[in-house]
Amino acid sequence: MSVQDLALSLAAAGSAKLPSNEGHGLYLLSVRDGNLVEKFWVGQTIQSETVIASDARDGTSASYLLGLEDDPRRVFYIDQENAVQCYAYDEDMDEWEETPLGRNWNITACPQSKLSANYGPKGEIVVSYQDETGRLAGIIGTDEDEWEGFGPLEGGPAIGTPQCLDVVNDKLHLFYVEKSGGVNYLVLDPDTGNWQGNGPKTFQHHVFANTGFAILANVLMDAKFDAPIENFIIAQDPETGSFHGYFLTGGSLWNANGEKEKICLGKVQGDGQFTPSSAAQAGWFVRWRRLRRVRKMRERNVVYCHVVVHHVVLPPQKWVAEAIILQLGDTIRERDV
C-alpha cells in the first residue's frame, strides 16, 4: 500500500485493499446524507460507486471484510438508531443486502461510538464498539456459528474515538484511544478466553452479560498528539516486537515507532489527498511486518503468511524518484506456506 492509499484509507469511514493476487484496487466507504457509500478506486480513478445502506449514522466508522474463500464481502457500521448492522454482498444478485446479524445481535452502541471488525485467529468474525455507557464491548463468533458477547471492558476509551482489531502472533488485539489521548491495547488469550494486559486481573468471556472487568491495558509508546486521533492502524516490528502506528490527527499523517519517536509524514486533506512533508521525510526508513491472513480457509483451518513491508524515503529534492520507491517499496510479496 502506497502512502497515498494509506492516507485515503485513514480519511475514509472504512476501507479494504484487494490482495496483490487479485489485482489492484481499494474499496473506500463514506457516509453521505445517511447513505453508506462504497467507492472502488484503481489508482487515482473511481471505477464504481454503490450505495450499500441508507440508514448510516453520521460520523459512524465502518469495517470492510473481503471474506474468506466462499464467504461474501461484509460491511459493518452503526445505523441512525445506534444499532450495529451488517450488510453482505450477493455476487449472484450483484447487490448489497442486509444480513440478519444486526437483528440477532440487538446491540445498541453509544451515540458517538465507532466500531471495528476483523477476522480472529480461527477465521471467526469479531466486532468491537463502545456500549451505551461508553465502555469497550464486542461480539465474537464461535465454532457453532453462534455469537458470544464480551465486555464491558475496564479500559477507559475516549468517547467517539477509533478502535482497531487485529491479529498479532495468533492472538486478537484490541487497540483503542485512551481518555488521556494515547493508544492502549488489550489481548484476548485464545486458550483461556481472557482479555489480558499488564495488571493482576483479567476479564473473561461471558454471553451478553452486563458486568465484567479487564486489567489495566498495555500502552503504545509516544502515541499522544496535540489534536484528537481521527483514525489509525497498528503494525509490529519483526525485530523488536514493538508496535508501530500510523495516525491521522489534525489533518496530518504521523508515524510513531513505539520508541518515543514520532515523524510527521505530511498533510492529508478531507478527501484523503496526501501532500508529503519534505522536512519530516528526509532520510526516513521504516521496516515492519504485519501478520496478514491468506484469504483461503479449508475446513475452518486458516493459513497465514508473514508480510514484510519496506518504506524508503529519499532526500526532499528527489520527489519523483521518491514516489517510485514508495510504490515499489510497498509491494507485498507472499511466500508459499
Summary of the structure (lengths in Angstrom):
residues: 337
radius of gyration: 19.2
end to end distance: 22.2
largest distance: 58.1
contacts: 1078
relative contact order: 0.12
helix: 9%
strand: 47%
